[in-house]
Amino acid sequence: MEKQFKLEILSQESKIFEGDVVSLVVPAKLGFLGVLANHAPLICSLTSGKIVLRESSGKSTPIAVNSNGFLRVFNNQATILLGSA
């Protein structure tokens, strides 16, 4: 079984996602960025594009993002803050 980490995606309007995932791909300012379990601590700016998360069941979920935001990865937990999604 692949290692999991906690992910929370928040916008100004609501909580978009909260749960355990095995991978995350985000549209960072300088290109796409992938995150797996035990990733090094990180803070980066996000731009509009598509966030793709994959759960341990294999289900892949794309989330369209039409605003800037931030990603914080620390201690096996990722948090994404968005203007809107």
DRENPA-3360 file (N, C-alpha, C; in nm, 2 decimals, always signed):
BEGIN
1 = MEKQFKLE = +0.08/-0.12/+0.00/+0.00/+0.00/+0.00/+0.09/+0.12/+0.00 ~ +0.05/+0.22/-0.08/+0.13/+0.35/-0.09/+0.11/+0.43/+0.04 ~ +0.21/+0.50/+0.07/+0.20/+0.59/+0.19/+0.11/+0.71/+0.16 ~ +0.03/+0.75/+0.26/-0.07/+0.86/+0.25/-0.02/+0.98/+0.33 ~ -0.08/+1.09/+0.29/-0.07/+1.21/+0.37/-0.20/+1.29/+0.37 ~ -0.22/+1.37/+0.47/-0.34/+1.45/+0.48/-0.34/+1.57/+0.39 ~ -0.46/+1.60/+0.33/-0.47/+1.71/+0.24/-0.60/+1.78/+0.28 ~ -0.59/+1.92/+0.28/-0.70/+2.00/+0.30/-0.69/+2.11/+0.20;
9 = ILSQESKI = -0.80/+2.13/+0.12/-0.81/+2.24/+0.02/-0.93/+2.33/+0.06 ~ -0.89/+2.46/+0.08/-0.99/+2.56/+0.13/-1.00/+2.67/+0.03 ~ -1.12/+2.72/+0.01/-1.14/+2.84/-0.07/-1.21/+2.94/+0.03 ~ -1.23/+3.06/-0.02/-1.29/+3.16/+0.06/-1.44/+3.12/+0.09 ~ -1.50/+3.05/+0.00/-1.64/+3.01/+0.01/-1.66/+2.88/+0.10 ~ -1.57/+2.79/+0.09/-1.59/+2.66/+0.15/-1.47/+2.57/+0.16 ~ -1.49/+2.46/+0.23/-1.38/+2.35/+0.23/-1.41/+2.26/+0.11 ~ -1.31/+2.26/+0.02/-1.33/+2.18/-0.11/-1.30/+2.04/-0.09;
17 = FEGDVVSL = -1.20/+2.00/-0.01/-1.16/+1.86/+0.01/-1.08/+1.85/+0.14 ~ -1.11/+1.74/+0.21/-1.03/+1.71/+0.33/-1.03/+1.55/+0.33 ~ -0.90/+1.50/+0.34/-0.89/+1.36/+0.35/-0.75/+1.31/+0.32 ~ -0.73/+1.18/+0.32/-0.59/+1.12/+0.29/-0.58/+1.10/+0.14 ~ -0.46/+1.13/+0.09/-0.43/+1.11/-0.05/-0.29/+1.05/-0.06 ~ -0.26/+0.99/-0.17/-0.12/+0.93/-0.20/-0.04/+1.02/-0.28 ~ -0.10/+1.11/-0.37/-0.03/+1.20/-0.45/-0.11/+1.33/-0.48 ~ -0.03/+1.44/-0.51/-0.10/+1.56/-0.53/-0.01/+1.63/-0.64;
25 = VVPAKLGF = -0.08/+1.69/-0.74/-0.01/+1.77/-0.84/-0.08/+1.91/-0.85 ~ +0.00/+2.01/-0.83/-0.05/+2.15/-0.83/+0.01/+2.24/-0.93 ~ -0.06/+2.34/-0.98/+0.00/+2.44/-1.08/+0.07/+2.55/-1.00 ~ +0.20/+2.53/-0.97/+0.28/+2.63/-0.90/+0.32/+2.74/-1.00 ~ +0.36/+2.85/-0.95/+0.40/+2.97/-1.04/+0.50/+2.93/-1.14 ~ +0.60/+2.85/-1.11/+0.71/+2.81/-1.20/+0.69/+2.68/-1.27 ~ +0.57/+2.62/-1.26/+0.54/+2.49/-1.33/+0.47/+2.40/-1.23 ~ +0.44/+2.28/-1.28/+0.36/+2.19/-1.20/+0.45/+2.12/-1.09;
33 = LGVLANHA = +0.40/+2.10/-0.98/+0.47/+2.05/-0.86/+0.40/+1.92/-0.81 ~ +0.47/+1.82/-0.79/+0.41/+1.70/-0.73/+0.45/+1.68/-0.59 ~ +0.36/+1.62/-0.51/+0.38/+1.60/-0.37/+0.34/+1.46/-0.33 ~ +0.43/+1.39/-0.26/+0.40/+1.25/-0.21/+0.42/+1.25/-0.06 ~ +0.39/+1.15/+0.01/+0.41/+1.13/+0.15/+0.55/+1.16/+0.19 ~ +0.57/+1.22/+0.30/+0.71/+1.25/+0.36/+0.78/+1.35/+0.28 ~ +0.71/+1.44/+0.21/+0.77/+1.55/+0.13/+0.84/+1.64/+0.22 ~ +0.95/+1.71/+0.18/+1.02/+1.81/+0.26/+0.92/+1.93/+0.28;
41 = PLICSLTS = +0.94/+2.00/+0.39/+0.86/+2.12/+0.42/+0.87/+2.22/+0.30 ~ +0.76/+2.28/+0.26/+0.75/+2.36/+0.15/+0.64/+2.46/+0.16 ~ +0.66/+2.58/+0.11/+0.55/+2.68/+0.09/+0.57/+2.74/-0.05 ~ +0.47/+2.74/-0.13/+0.48/+2.80/-0.27/+0.35/+2.86/-0.31 ~ +0.36/+2.95/-0.41/+0.25/+3.02/-0.47/+0.19/+2.93/-0.58 ~ +0.06/+2.93/-0.59/-0.01/+2.86/-0.70/-0.08/+2.96/-0.79 ~ -0.10/+2.91/-0.91/-0.16/+2.99/-1.02/-0.29/+2.91/-1.07 ~ -0.36/+2.97/-1.15/-0.48/+2.90/-1.20/-0.44/+2.78/-1.29;
49 = GKIVLRES = -0.52/+2.68/-1.29/-0.49/+2.56/-1.36/-0.57/+2.44/-1.30 ~ -0.51/+2.32/-1.29/-0.58/+2.21/-1.25/-0.50/+2.14/-1.14 ~ -0.56/+2.12/-1.02/-0.51/+2.04/-0.91/-0.56/+1.90/-0.93 ~ -0.46/+1.80/-0.92/-0.50/+1.66/-0.94/-0.46/+1.59/-0.81 ~ -0.55/+1.52/-0.74/-0.52/+1.44/-0.62/-0.56/+1.30/-0.65 ~ -0.48/+1.21/-0.59/-0.51/+1.06/-0.61/-0.52/+1.00/-0.47 ~ -0.63/+0.93/-0.45/-0.65/+0.86/-0.32/-0.60/+0.72/-0.33 ~ -0.59/+0.65/-0.21/-0.53/+0.52/-0.21/-0.61/+0.42/-0.29;
57 = SGKSTPIA = -0.74/+0.45/-0.31/-0.83/+0.36/-0.39/-0.79/+0.36/-0.54 ~ -0.71/+0.46/-0.58/-0.67/+0.48/-0.72/-0.75/+0.59/-0.78 ~ -0.86/+0.63/-0.71/-0.94/+0.74/-0.77/-0.86/+0.87/-0.78 ~ -0.87/+0.92/-0.90/-0.80/+1.05/-0.93/-0.90/+1.16/-0.95 ~ -0.88/+1.27/-0.88/-0.98/+1.38/-0.88/-0.92/+1.51/-0.93 ~ -0.96/+1.56/-1.04/-0.91/+1.69/-1.08/-1.00/+1.80/-1.03 ~ -0.94/+1.91/-0.99/-1.01/+2.03/-0.94/-0.96/+2.15/-1.01 ~ -1.06/+2.21/-1.08/-1.02/+2.33/-1.16/-1.00/+2.45/-1.07;
65 = VNSNGFLR = -0.90/+2.53/-1.09/-0.87/+2.64/-1.01/-0.86/+2.76/-1.10 ~ -0.94/+2.87/-1.07/-0.93/+2.99/-1.15/-0.88/+3.11/-1.08 ~ -0.80/+3.09/-0.97/-0.75/+3.20/-0.90/-0.61/+3.16/-0.84 ~ -0.54/+3.25/-0.79/-0.41/+3.22/-0.73/-0.43/+3.17/-0.59 ~ -0.33/+3.11/-0.53/-0.34/+3.05/-0.40/-0.20/+3.01/-0.34 ~ -0.20/+2.94/-0.24/-0.08/+2.89/-0.17/-0.09/+2.75/-0.13 ~ +0.03/+2.68/-0.13/+0.04/+2.54/-0.09/+0.14/+2.54/+0.03 ~ +0.10/+2.47/+0.14/+0.19/+2.45/+0.25/+0.20/+2.30/+0.27;
73 = VFNNQATI = +0.32/+2.25/+0.28/+0.35/+2.11/+0.31/+0.44/+2.11/+0.43 ~ +0.39/+2.04/+0.53/+0.47/+2.03/+0.66/+0.42/+1.90/+0.74 ~ +0.51/+1.82/+0.78/+0.48/+1.71/+0.87/+0.37/+1.62/+0.82 ~ +0.39/+1.58/+0.69/+0.30/+1.49/+0.62/+0.15/+1.54/+0.61 ~ +0.14/+1.67/+0.60/+0.01/+1.74/+0.58/+0.03/+1.85/+0.48 ~ -0.06/+1.85/+0.39/-0.06/+1.96/+0.28/-0.19/+2.04/+0.30 ~ -0.17/+2.17/+0.29/-0.29/+2.26/+0.30/-0.28/+2.36/+0.18 ~ -0.39/+2.37/+0.10/-0.40/+2.46/-0.01/-0.50/+2.56/+0.02;
81 = LLGSA = -0.47/+2.69/+0.01/-0.56/+2.80/+0.03/-0.58/+2.87/-0.11 ~ -0.71/+2.88/-0.15/-0.74/+2.94/-0.28/-0.83/+3.05/-0.26 ~ -0.82/+3.15/-0.36/-0.92/+3.25/-0.37/-1.06/+3.20/-0.40 ~ -1.06/+3.11/-0.50/-1.19/+3.04/-0.54/-1.15/+2.92/-0.63 ~ -1.25/+2.83/-0.64/-1.22/+2.71/-0.72/-1.35/+2.67/-0.80;
% end
